[in-house]
Amino acid sequence: MSSPPPAWFSAALAAAPEERAVTCEGTSIAYRSWGDPADRTIVLVHGGAAHSRWWDHIAPLLAKGWQVVALDLSGHGDSGRRDRYSLDVWAREILAVVTDAGTATSTVVIGHSMGGLVTLRLAALAGPQIAGAVAIDSPIRDMAPEDREARQHRAFGPLRVYPSAEAVIARFRPIPDQPVLPWIAGHVAETSIRPAEGGWTWKFDPRVFARDHLTPELLTRLDCRVALFRAEHGLVTPQQGEVLYDRLGRVAPVIEIPVAAHHIMLDQPVALVAALRTLLAD
């Protein structure tokens, strides 16, 4: 029997956010916000096949002097679907949410894995319009793990319908697989599903993986402040971090989260919050 969640986690989930949506290029983009809209804004961007509620236990811990917003990119979570997806259209969705929720020039965008690639693409396309960009364990030179599993038909294929919510939740696992805190993984799994004809299935659209990829050549010296986070046991190696550091003009710090695996919010959430708080205080 697993131990109960700590008090900080229960308190974070009890901090009910405001739920809103904005239309971007004909598609509804859902987002959740914590804190005072008059404050500076943090936007949290999830990874591939994930959704905004991967941040439910992180966002309230950052909402001290900040409005914190977590969105569902199109094809994910409670947002609408598109015929085609791209890093550029997802970047424009972030800008639409920022405009709806607050002031772009005082906004820091923080993305994990594929969401970090979208964040860096946003910084390349519209850097002067935001204050800063943070990519968390986002492998620029390699295909993101979700993409690789999808392209090799090992995961994220046509959505299977399960007979019950419990059956689909039991199938949840992060990709790449890693140790997780069970109370966090349970919450993420429970918020990753939707009813479908004949039962339950996942919320994401499998077509999100048929998209373009971010390569180092698409990165230039950006017109906003940039920071790169890597997990000690994650996907971004020290060598890859050095390549990105060079590509971005040797001005983007590369910060390592000790002990963490790729999905840092699932195994080292407090360390992640502490590192982000320290960075944001600068």
N, C-alpha and C positions, 0 to 999 in steps of 0.2 A: 504493500500500500504506500503510495507516494505521500510525502509530507505536504501539509497545507501551504499555500502561497504565503509569502511574507506580507507584512502589513503595508509596505510601500506599494506593492503590486495591486493589492485590493483597493487601496486608496486611489491609485491612478485610474483603475477601471471605473471607479465610482464618480470620477470627474467627468460628468456628461458633457460632450461637446455639442456645439450647434451644427446641424446638418443642413448643407446647402447644395445648390447645383448651379452651374453656369453653362450656357450653350457656346460651343466653339466649333465653327465650321460645320454646323448642322448636327452636331452630336452633343448630348447632355453629359457633362463632366461633374460627377459628384465629389464633394469634399466635406471634410469635418474640421471644425476650428475650435481651439481652446484659447482662453485668455482675452485680453482687451484689444479690440480692433484698432484702438488709438496707438497701440505700441508698435514697435518695429515687428516685422513678420518673418517667421521661419516657415518654409514650405518643405515638407517631407515627401520624398518620392520613393515608392516601393520598387521592388525588382520584378522581373518577368514572371507572369502567372500569379503574382502576389496581389496585394491590395492595400488600401489605406489603413486597415485595422491591424496590420503588422506593427503599426506605430502606437497603438492604443496605450501601451504601458510606458512608452517613451515620451510622447508629446506632452502630457501634463507635467513631467519633470523638467521640461524646457520652458514652460510657460510662466516664467518669472521675469517680468519686464519685456516679454515677447508675446505676440499673438502667434500661435502655432497652428499651421494648417497642414492637413494630410489629404491628398487627393487620390482618386482612382483614375489612372490613365485610361483612355478609351480602350475597350476590350478587356477591362479588368474590373473586378469588384462590382459596384452598383452603377458604373458609368455605361453609356451606350456603346454600341459596336460600330465599326466602320468596314467598308469593303477592303481597304488597304490601310496598313499601319506603317509609320516611319518615325525615326528619331525626331525629324523636323516637326512633324505634326504634333507629336507628344510635347515637344518643347513649346510649341505655340499654345497647347492646352495649359501648361504651367503658367504662361504669361496671362492667359485669360483668367485663371483662378486668382493669380496675384492681383490683377486689376480689379476683380470683383471683391476680393477680401481686404485689400489694403493698398499700400503705396509701393510700387515696384522698386523704386530707387533705394528703399530702406529694407529690402528683402534679401535674406540669405536662403538659397535653395540647397537642400541636402538630399542626395540620392544614394540608394544602396544598389549595388550590382548593376543590373540593366538600368535602373533608375539613375545611377551615377553617370552612365553613358549619356542618358537623356540630359542630365544636368550639365555635363561638360559641353554637349552640343548646344544647349541653350546659351551657355556662357560664350561659345564661339559665335553664335548668331546674333545675340542681343546682350552682350556683356555690359555695356553702359547702362542698360535698363534695370540691372539688379546690383545689389551691393556685394554679393559674394556667392561662391559655388563650392560645394563640398561633395566629393565622390568617395563613397565608402566601399572598399574592396571591389572596385570595378575594373575588370581585366581589359585593358584597351587593346593589347596586341592579340589576345586570344578571344575566341568566341565565349560568351558568357555560358556558364554551366547549363542554364535552362535551355539556351539555344542549341547547345551541343546534344543534349539528351533528346530534344525535339527533332533535330535534323537526323539523328541516328535511330529515330523511332523507338526509343527506349522509355520515353515519357511524353506527356502532353499531346497524345494523339487525339483522335475523335473522342469527345466526351462520353464516357460511359455513364449510364443511369443506374444508380444503386437502389435497392428496395427500401432503404430507410436512411435517415440522417446518420444514425449510429454507424451504419455500414460504410458510408462514404468518409466520415470522420476518421474511422479506423484506418483508412488507406493513406492518411496524410503523412508525408515525410518531406523534409527539405531536400533540395537538390543543389549542390551535392549533399549527400547524407552526412550528418554530423551529430555530436551530442547536443541535446537541447534541455532546457528547464521544462519539465512536463507541464507545469501550470501555464507557461507561456504558449507552448506548442498546442495545448488543448484549446486555449482561447482563440489562437490563430486558425486552427482547424475548424472550429465551430462557426467562425465568421467567414469561411472560405466557400461555403456551399449555398445552393439555392434549390428550391423545389423545381422539378421538371415533370413532364408527363411520364407517369409510371414510377416516380420516386424522387430521388435527389441526385444532384450532380455538382460539379465545381462551377464557380462563377466566371472564370476566365474564358476567353475566346482562343482556341488553339491557333488561329491564324495570326496571332500577335508575333509568332516566331518567323513568319515569312516576311521579313523586313530587312532593311539595310543594317550594316554594322559600322561601328565607330572605329576608325584606324588612327594611328598616330598622325598620319598625314593630314587628317581633318582638324587637328588641333594646332592652334597658333598661340602666340602670346596674347592672353585674353585681357579684355578691358574691364575686368573686375577681379577682386581678390579670390584666389582659389586655394583650397587645401585638399590633400589626398589622405585618406585613411586606409590602412591595410590591417588585416587581421593576421596575427602571428602565424596561424595555421590556415590561412585563407588562400585565395586564388592569386592575389597580386604578390609576386615575389619581390624581394629587395631589388633585384636587377630590373624588373619591370617598373618599380617605383622610381628608380634612377632614370630610366628612359623618359618617363613622364615628366620628371623634374627638369630634365634637359629640354624636352619639347616645349614646356611651358615657361622657358626662360629662366630657370633656376630660381624662381620666386615662390613656387607653391610648396609649402612644407609637406613632407610625407610623415604621417603620424602612425605609429604602430600600436594596436591594442593587444596587450600581452594575453597569451593563453587562448584568445578567441579564435573560432573558426569563421567561415565565410559569412554565415548569417549571425552577425554579432548580436543583434537584438534578441536572438533566441537562446544564446548561451552566456553572454557577458553584457547584459543590458546596463548595469550600473556603471561599469567601466566605460561603456560607450557614452552614456550621459555625462559622466565626469569629463571625458575628453572633449565632448562637444561644448559643454559649459565653459571650459577653459578657453577653447578657441573663440567662442562667441564673446567672451569677456574682453578680448583684445580688440 
